[in-house]
Amino acid sequence: MTLVSRVLALIVLLLTAALAISQSLTKEVRFERAVSLLQTGHYGEAIPILQDLAKSDPRAANVYWNLANAQDQAGAHDKALDAWLAFHRLEPDDWRGREKLIQAYQANDRAADASRERDALIEQWKSGRDLDLHKQKRFCREIIKTNTNTIAVFEEFDTSGDLSTYFTFVVKSGVRAKTRVLLGSDKTVDSKLRVKNRLGSEEQLYSLVLVSEHTHESYQFYKKMPPYALIRKDALAALSGESKPLSSMSVDATRGQ
């Protein structure tokens, strides 16, 4: 190779490296711009940037995470699900990604898929291999948006205690903000009911109660764990006023202050 050829080859190599660095910096700048738009609520502007970044680098999990969030906030739940699936394929052991995938399946009325991933998440928690996950007491199964409220549904991991809560529907915003609907059980109560022959040996009593700042209302009782779809239906009916409480107790909000 002549000296001129070597110099030309070196120039090409340097230009190629410079171009690669420039493209990398451009991607980083565009990603930061998209994240900034997402954080300030400009989802429509963030989405095309993130979509383009995903096409150019289909193994960038952080791009899919932000794209999924942007699509979800924009109300495009089907597209958000596609992005969460892409993220999960890249990061199958990321428990927060699986939690988001459960929520995405719920938002797309794919209850069977949501239940499958829910079971996998609980098994992942039980294994104890992910220390961060195993420290968690609950996960968010669903975000429900109605005409008047935004409701986060939390499911507990550990329900082995005598007094257990299984689900908590928390009104995050809207006309009933801070109101909660809980599905729980009390093994002490179960024992007393069995003595009185009011509960079978294989049965367990679950109660659905609404707790607000001033009231504690009971809405439903079940003698076995109801399917999530029924819990959801009854909880939303309680929050909307569609169903009436079986009993109600006033609570002194100033007690203990």
Short mmCIF file of the C-alpha atoms (twelve columns), coordinates in Angstrom:
data_MODEL
# 
_entry.id   MODEL 
# 
loop_
_atom_site.group_PDB 
_atom_site.id 
_atom_site.type_symbol 
_atom_site.label_atom_id 
_atom_site.label_alt_id 
_atom_site.label_comp_id 
_atom_site.label_asym_id 
_atom_site.label_seq_id 
_atom_site.Cartn_x 
_atom_site.Cartn_y 
_atom_site.Cartn_z 
_atom_site.pdbx_PDB_model_num 
ATOM 1   C CA . MET A 1   0.000   0.000   0.000  1 
ATOM 2   C CA . THR A 2   1.408   3.385   -0.975 1 
ATOM 3   C CA . LEU A 3   1.698   6.285   1.445  1 
ATOM 4   C CA . VAL A 4   -1.180  8.069   -0.306 1 
ATOM 5   C CA . SER A 5   -3.391  4.978   0.034  1 
ATOM 6   C CA . ARG A 6   -2.557  4.708   3.717  1 
ATOM 7   C CA . VAL A 7   -3.384  8.365   4.300  1 
ATOM 8   C CA . LEU A 8   -6.696  7.992   2.437  1 
ATOM 9   C CA . ALA A 9   -7.554  4.879   4.419  1 
ATOM 10  C CA . LEU A 10  -6.789  6.687   7.667  1 
ATOM 11  C CA . ILE A 11  -8.945  9.632   6.625  1 
ATOM 12  C CA . VAL A 12  -11.848 7.310   5.798  1 
ATOM 13  C CA . LEU A 13  -11.424 5.569   9.160  1 
ATOM 14  C CA . LEU A 14  -11.416 8.862   11.045 1 
ATOM 15  C CA . LEU A 15  -14.456 10.152  9.134  1 
ATOM 16  C CA . THR A 16  -16.327 6.935   9.823  1 
ATOM 17  C CA . ALA A 17  -15.531 7.151   13.530 1 
ATOM 18  C CA . ALA A 18  -16.526 10.827  13.617 1 
ATOM 19  C CA . LEU A 19  -19.818 10.034  11.882 1 
ATOM 20  C CA . ALA A 20  -20.563 7.219   14.337 1 
ATOM 21  C CA . ILE A 21  -19.859 9.527   17.297 1 
ATOM 22  C CA . SER A 22  -22.008 12.251  15.737 1 
ATOM 23  C CA . GLN A 23  -24.899 9.841   15.170 1 
ATOM 24  C CA . SER A 24  -24.577 8.527   18.720 1 
ATOM 25  C CA . LEU A 25  -24.641 12.035  20.151 1 
ATOM 26  C CA . THR A 26  -27.593 12.923  17.939 1 
ATOM 27  C CA . LYS A 27  -29.532 9.889   19.239 1 
ATOM 28  C CA . GLU A 28  -28.729 10.823  22.822 1 
ATOM 29  C CA . VAL A 29  -29.828 14.422  22.301 1 
ATOM 30  C CA . ARG A 30  -33.043 13.311  20.590 1 
ATOM 31  C CA . PHE A 31  -33.776 10.802  23.347 1 
ATOM 32  C CA . GLU A 32  -33.292 13.449  26.051 1 
ATOM 33  C CA . ARG A 33  -35.561 15.770  24.070 1 
ATOM 34  C CA . ALA A 34  -38.257 13.081  23.864 1 
ATOM 35  C CA . VAL A 35  -38.040 12.373  27.587 1 
ATOM 36  C CA . SER A 36  -38.329 16.093  28.331 1 
ATOM 37  C CA . LEU A 37  -41.434 16.315  26.127 1 
ATOM 38  C CA . LEU A 38  -42.918 13.257  27.837 1 
ATOM 39  C CA . GLN A 39  -42.297 14.683  31.304 1 
ATOM 40  C CA . THR A 40  -43.990 17.963  30.387 1 
ATOM 41  C CA . GLY A 41  -47.052 16.272  28.927 1 
ATOM 42  C CA . HIS A 42  -46.269 16.786  25.232 1 
ATOM 43  C CA . TYR A 43  -46.911 13.153  24.349 1 
ATOM 44  C CA . GLY A 44  -47.819 13.779  20.705 1 
ATOM 45  C CA . GLU A 45  -44.425 15.394  20.099 1 
ATOM 46  C CA . ALA A 46  -42.472 12.770  22.038 1 
ATOM 47  C CA . ILE A 47  -43.993 9.732   20.310 1 
ATOM 48  C CA . PRO A 48  -42.604 10.185  16.753 1 
ATOM 49  C CA . ILE A 49  -39.110 10.857  18.099 1 
ATOM 50  C CA . LEU A 50  -39.197 7.706   20.220 1 
ATOM 51  C CA . GLN A 51  -40.679 5.664   17.371 1 
ATOM 52  C CA . ASP A 52  -37.840 6.732   15.095 1 
ATOM 53  C CA . LEU A 53  -35.248 5.934   17.773 1 
ATOM 54  C CA . ALA A 54  -36.808 2.485   18.255 1 
ATOM 55  C CA . LYS A 55  -36.522 1.791   14.518 1 
ATOM 56  C CA . SER A 56  -32.872 2.827   14.416 1 
ATOM 57  C CA . ASP A 57  -31.984 0.872   17.569 1 
ATOM 58  C CA . PRO A 58  -34.529 -1.917  18.202 1 
ATOM 59  C CA . ARG A 59  -32.608 -3.191  21.234 1 
ATOM 60  C CA . ALA A 60  -32.808 0.071   23.194 1 
ATOM 61  C CA . ALA A 61  -35.063 -0.980  26.078 1 
ATOM 62  C CA . ASN A 62  -35.178 2.516   27.589 1 
ATOM 63  C CA . VAL A 63  -36.632 3.851   24.326 1 
ATOM 64  C CA . TYR A 64  -39.492 1.335   24.444 1 
ATOM 65  C CA . TRP A 65  -40.131 2.119   28.130 1 
ATOM 66  C CA . ASN A 66  -40.630 5.800   27.376 1 
ATOM 67  C CA . LEU A 67  -42.516 5.133   24.149 1 
ATOM 68  C CA . ALA A 68  -44.945 2.868   25.994 1 
ATOM 69  C CA . ASN A 69  -45.534 5.510   28.662 1 
ATOM 70  C CA . ALA A 70  -46.097 8.202   26.030 1 
ATOM 71  C CA . GLN A 71  -48.556 6.037   24.074 1 
ATOM 72  C CA . ASP A 72  -50.409 5.155   27.259 1 
ATOM 73  C CA . GLN A 73  -50.698 8.788   28.352 1 
ATOM 74  C CA . ALA A 74  -51.940 9.673   24.869 1 
ATOM 75  C CA . GLY A 75  -54.677 7.043   25.203 1 
ATOM 76  C CA . ALA A 76  -53.255 4.739   22.510 1 
ATOM 77  C CA . HIS A 77  -53.449 1.646   24.712 1 
ATOM 78  C CA . ASP A 78  -52.988 -0.846  21.876 1 
ATOM 79  C CA . LYS A 79  -49.763 0.819   20.756 1 
ATOM 80  C CA . ALA A 80  -48.619 1.114   24.362 1 
ATOM 81  C CA . LEU A 81  -49.094 -2.647  24.735 1 
ATOM 82  C CA . ASP A 82  -46.909 -3.273  21.677 1 
ATOM 83  C CA . ALA A 83  -44.164 -1.141  23.216 1 
ATOM 84  C CA . TRP A 84  -44.437 -2.857  26.609 1 
ATOM 85  C CA . LEU A 85  -44.196 -6.245  24.895 1 
ATOM 86  C CA . ALA A 86  -41.055 -5.069  23.092 1 
ATOM 87  C CA . PHE A 87  -39.580 -3.870  26.389 1 
ATOM 88  C CA . HIS A 88  -40.461 -7.161  28.097 1 
ATOM 89  C CA . ARG A 89  -38.797 -9.179  25.342 1 
ATOM 90  C CA . LEU A 90  -35.599 -7.195  25.889 1 
ATOM 91  C CA . GLU A 91  -35.817 -7.168  29.703 1 
ATOM 92  C CA . PRO A 92  -37.803 -10.301 30.695 1 
ATOM 93  C CA . ASP A 93  -36.610 -10.187 34.322 1 
ATOM 94  C CA . ASP A 94  -37.477 -6.516  34.886 1 
ATOM 95  C CA . TRP A 95  -40.386 -6.796  37.343 1 
ATOM 96  C CA . ARG A 96  -41.548 -3.226  36.842 1 
ATOM 97  C CA . GLY A 97  -41.786 -3.899  33.119 1 
ATOM 98  C CA . ARG A 98  -43.941 -6.957  33.838 1 
ATOM 99  C CA . GLU A 99  -46.127 -4.830  36.161 1 
ATOM 100 C CA . LYS A 100 -46.613 -2.337  33.316 1 
ATOM 101 C CA . LEU A 101 -47.393 -5.190  30.939 1 
ATOM 102 C CA . ILE A 102 -50.155 -6.409  33.273 1 
ATOM 103 C CA . GLN A 103 -51.646 -2.914  33.297 1 
ATOM 104 C CA . ALA A 104 -51.409 -2.724  29.498 1 
ATOM 105 C CA . TYR A 105 -53.212 -6.042  29.062 1 
ATOM 106 C CA . GLN A 106 -55.957 -4.803  31.424 1 
ATOM 107 C CA . ALA A 107 -56.288 -1.551  29.460 1 
ATOM 108 C CA . ASN A 108 -56.792 -3.601  26.292 1 
ATOM 109 C CA . ASP A 109 -59.417 -5.910  27.883 1 
ATOM 110 C CA . ARG A 110 -57.101 -8.926  27.634 1 
ATOM 111 C CA . ALA A 111 -57.911 -10.343 31.061 1 
ATOM 112 C CA . ALA A 112 -56.469 -13.822 30.457 1 
ATOM 113 C CA . ASP A 113 -53.097 -12.392 29.392 1 
ATOM 114 C CA . ALA A 114 -53.113 -10.025 32.379 1 
ATOM 115 C CA . SER A 115 -53.800 -12.943 34.736 1 
ATOM 116 C CA . ARG A 116 -50.990 -14.981 33.202 1 
ATOM 117 C CA . GLU A 117 -48.452 -12.189 33.715 1 
ATOM 118 C CA . ARG A 118 -49.857 -11.513 37.185 1 
ATOM 119 C CA . ASP A 119 -49.219 -15.149 38.138 1 
ATOM 120 C CA . ALA A 120 -45.697 -14.943 36.711 1 
ATOM 121 C CA . LEU A 121 -44.994 -11.765 38.710 1 
ATOM 122 C CA . ILE A 122 -46.162 -13.377 41.956 1 
ATOM 123 C CA . GLU A 123 -43.966 -16.422 41.278 1 
ATOM 124 C CA . GLN A 124 -41.078 -14.060 40.580 1 
ATOM 125 C CA . TRP A 125 -41.734 -12.361 43.944 1 
ATOM 126 C CA . LYS A 126 -41.934 -15.692 45.765 1 
ATOM 127 C CA . SER A 127 -38.618 -16.873 44.334 1 
ATOM 128 C CA . GLY A 128 -36.796 -14.068 46.152 1 
ATOM 129 C CA . ARG A 129 -34.149 -13.840 43.430 1 
ATOM 130 C CA . ASP A 130 -34.897 -10.162 42.763 1 
ATOM 131 C CA . LEU A 131 -34.197 -8.451  46.084 1 
ATOM 132 C CA . ASP A 132 -35.847 -5.190  45.038 1 
ATOM 133 C CA . LEU A 133 -39.028 -7.006  44.013 1 
ATOM 134 C CA . HIS A 134 -39.084 -9.166  47.131 1 
ATOM 135 C CA . LYS A 135 -39.057 -6.021  49.311 1 
ATOM 136 C CA . GLN A 136 -42.286 -4.839  47.685 1 
ATOM 137 C CA . LYS A 137 -45.554 -5.400  49.530 1 
ATOM 138 C CA . ARG A 138 -47.846 -4.840  46.535 1 
ATOM 139 C CA . PHE A 139 -47.937 -4.059  42.838 1 
ATOM 140 C CA . CYS A 140 -50.238 -1.944  40.702 1 
ATOM 141 C CA . ARG A 141 -52.488 -4.252  38.693 1 
ATOM 142 C CA . GLU A 142 -54.465 -1.619  36.843 1 
ATOM 143 C CA . ILE A 143 -55.082 2.084   36.329 1 
ATOM 144 C CA . ILE A 144 -58.772 2.785   35.740 1 
ATOM 145 C CA . LYS A 145 -59.980 6.100   34.359 1 
ATOM 146 C CA . THR A 146 -63.675 6.856   34.651 1 
ATOM 147 C CA . ASN A 147 -65.581 10.019  33.790 1 
ATOM 148 C CA . THR A 148 -65.004 11.352  37.299 1 
ATOM 149 C CA . ASN A 149 -62.020 9.530   38.829 1 
ATOM 150 C CA . THR A 150 -58.611 7.979   38.237 1 
ATOM 151 C CA . ILE A 151 -58.278 4.780   40.268 1 
ATOM 152 C CA . ALA A 152 -55.132 2.746   40.930 1 
ATOM 153 C CA . VAL A 153 -55.701 -0.910  41.805 1 
ATOM 154 C CA . PHE A 154 -53.061 -2.502  44.034 1 
ATOM 155 C CA . GLU A 155 -52.732 -6.214  44.719 1 
ATOM 156 C CA . GLU A 156 -50.832 -7.535  47.738 1 
ATOM 157 C CA . PHE A 157 -48.052 -10.084 47.364 1 
ATOM 158 C CA . ASP A 158 -48.232 -11.572 50.868 1 
ATOM 159 C CA . THR A 159 -51.719 -12.543 52.059 1 
ATOM 160 C CA . SER A 160 -50.683 -15.166 54.593 1 
ATOM 161 C CA . GLY A 161 -51.549 -13.176 57.741 1 
ATOM 162 C CA . ASP A 162 -54.639 -13.652 59.899 1 
ATOM 163 C CA . LEU A 163 -55.807 -10.177 58.889 1 
ATOM 164 C CA . SER A 164 -55.095 -9.684  55.189 1 
ATOM 165 C CA . THR A 165 -55.839 -7.208  52.443 1 
ATOM 166 C CA . TYR A 166 -55.876 -8.591  48.907 1 
ATOM 167 C CA . PHE A 167 -56.839 -5.629  46.735 1 
ATOM 168 C CA . THR A 168 -57.008 -1.883  47.301 1 
ATOM 169 C CA . PHE A 169 -58.741 0.460   44.858 1 
ATOM 170 C CA . VAL A 170 -57.323 3.935   45.530 1 
ATOM 171 C CA . VAL A 171 -58.978 6.994   44.024 1 
ATOM 172 C CA . LYS A 172 -55.963 9.085   42.994 1 
ATOM 173 C CA . SER A 173 -57.842 12.063  41.566 1 
ATOM 174 C CA . GLY A 174 -61.363 13.228  40.925 1 
ATOM 175 C CA . VAL A 175 -64.470 13.804  43.020 1 
ATOM 176 C CA . ARG A 176 -63.680 10.985  45.493 1 
ATOM 177 C CA . ALA A 177 -59.934 11.464  45.803 1 
ATOM 178 C CA . LYS A 178 -58.307 9.510   48.675 1 
ATOM 179 C CA . THR A 179 -61.315 7.182   48.989 1 
ATOM 180 C CA . ARG A 180 -60.342 3.489   49.054 1 
ATOM 181 C CA . VAL A 181 -62.160 0.230   48.459 1 
ATOM 182 C CA . LEU A 182 -60.509 -2.815  50.005 1 
ATOM 183 C CA . LEU A 183 -61.031 -6.541  49.682 1 
ATOM 184 C CA . GLY A 184 -59.873 -8.241  52.873 1 
ATOM 185 C CA . SER A 185 -60.347 -11.167 55.215 1 
ATOM 186 C CA . ASP A 186 -60.000 -11.913 58.923 1 
ATOM 187 C CA . LYS A 187 -59.237 -15.501 59.915 1 
ATOM 188 C CA . THR A 188 -60.365 -14.799 63.500 1 
ATOM 189 C CA . VAL A 189 -63.828 -13.896 62.216 1 
ATOM 190 C CA . ASP A 190 -63.801 -17.017 60.028 1 
ATOM 191 C CA . SER A 191 -63.158 -19.211 63.068 1 
ATOM 192 C CA . LYS A 192 -66.054 -17.664 64.991 1 
ATOM 193 C CA . LEU A 193 -68.407 -18.122 62.035 1 
ATOM 194 C CA . ARG A 194 -67.428 -21.795 61.683 1 
ATOM 195 C CA . VAL A 195 -68.234 -22.419 65.349 1 
ATOM 196 C CA . LYS A 196 -71.702 -21.021 64.664 1 
ATOM 197 C CA . ASN A 197 -72.010 -23.148 61.486 1 
ATOM 198 C CA . ARG A 198 -72.306 -20.011 59.383 1 
ATOM 199 C CA . LEU A 199 -69.192 -20.771 57.362 1 
ATOM 200 C CA . GLY A 200 -68.107 -24.093 55.891 1 
ATOM 201 C CA . SER A 201 -64.783 -25.713 56.737 1 
ATOM 202 C CA . GLU A 202 -63.471 -25.010 53.232 1 
ATOM 203 C CA . GLU A 203 -64.915 -21.516 53.033 1 
ATOM 204 C CA . GLN A 204 -63.305 -18.176 53.852 1 
ATOM 205 C CA . LEU A 205 -65.120 -14.876 54.224 1 
ATOM 206 C CA . TYR A 206 -63.925 -11.958 52.124 1 
ATOM 207 C CA . SER A 207 -65.351 -8.482  52.639 1 
ATOM 208 C CA . LEU A 208 -65.435 -5.499  50.305 1 
ATOM 209 C CA . VAL A 209 -65.392 -2.221  52.223 1 
ATOM 210 C CA . LEU A 210 -65.190 1.437   51.300 1 
ATOM 211 C CA . VAL A 211 -63.094 3.696   53.505 1 
ATOM 212 C CA . SER A 212 -63.241 7.484   53.255 1 
ATOM 213 C CA . GLU A 213 -62.323 10.310  55.575 1 
ATOM 214 C CA . HIS A 214 -65.566 10.078  57.540 1 
ATOM 215 C CA . THR A 215 -67.142 6.686   56.788 1 
ATOM 216 C CA . HIS A 216 -66.456 2.976   56.742 1 
ATOM 217 C CA . GLU A 217 -68.977 1.109   54.597 1 
ATOM 218 C CA . SER A 218 -69.412 -2.598  53.872 1 
ATOM 219 C CA . TYR A 219 -70.641 -3.470  50.378 1 
ATOM 220 C CA . GLN A 220 -70.163 -7.160  49.645 1 
ATOM 221 C CA . PHE A 221 -69.294 -10.425 51.371 1 
ATOM 222 C CA . TYR A 222 -68.005 -13.490 49.525 1 
ATOM 223 C CA . LYS A 223 -67.447 -17.016 50.875 1 
ATOM 224 C CA . LYS A 224 -64.642 -17.713 48.438 1 
ATOM 225 C CA . MET A 225 -62.155 -15.544 46.591 1 
ATOM 226 C CA . PRO A 226 -64.106 -13.939 43.740 1 
ATOM 227 C CA . PRO A 227 -62.539 -13.511 40.295 1 
ATOM 228 C CA . TYR A 228 -60.835 -10.177 39.716 1 
ATOM 229 C CA . ALA A 229 -63.492 -9.119  37.197 1 
ATOM 230 C CA . LEU A 230 -66.188 -9.373  39.880 1 
ATOM 231 C CA . ILE A 231 -64.094 -7.587  42.509 1 
ATOM 232 C CA . ARG A 232 -63.467 -4.795  40.003 1 
ATOM 233 C CA . LYS A 233 -67.157 -4.534  39.063 1 
ATOM 234 C CA . ASP A 234 -68.326 -4.396  42.700 1 
ATOM 235 C CA . ALA A 235 -65.615 -1.925  43.737 1 
ATOM 236 C CA . LEU A 236 -66.445 0.476   40.905 1 
ATOM 237 C CA . ALA A 237 -70.156 0.182   41.694 1 
ATOM 238 C CA . ALA A 238 -69.411 1.150   45.314 1 
ATOM 239 C CA . LEU A 239 -67.308 4.139   44.251 1 
ATOM 240 C CA . SER A 240 -69.859 5.387   41.726 1 
ATOM 241 C CA . GLY A 241 -72.808 5.044   44.089 1 
ATOM 242 C CA . GLU A 242 -74.422 2.484   41.802 1 
ATOM 243 C CA . SER A 243 -74.625 0.029   44.724 1 
ATOM 244 C CA . LYS A 244 -75.659 0.853   48.269 1 
ATOM 245 C CA . PRO A 245 -73.748 -0.225  51.397 1 
ATOM 246 C CA . LEU A 246 -74.955 -3.136  53.508 1 
ATOM 247 C CA . SER A 247 -73.783 -1.267  56.607 1 
ATOM 248 C CA . SER A 248 -72.136 2.046   57.374 1 
ATOM 249 C CA . MET A 249 -70.144 3.411   60.291 1 
ATOM 250 C CA . SER A 250 -69.110 7.010   60.885 1 
ATOM 251 C CA . VAL A 251 -65.437 7.615   61.569 1 
ATOM 252 C CA . ASP A 252 -64.017 10.445  63.676 1 
ATOM 253 C CA . ALA A 253 -61.346 11.928  61.438 1 
ATOM 254 C CA . THR A 254 -59.784 13.801  64.367 1 
ATOM 255 C CA . ARG A 255 -59.234 10.674  66.500 1 
ATOM 256 C CA . GLY A 256 -55.604 10.115  67.314 1 
ATOM 257 C CA . GLN A 257 -54.550 13.641  66.366 1 
# 
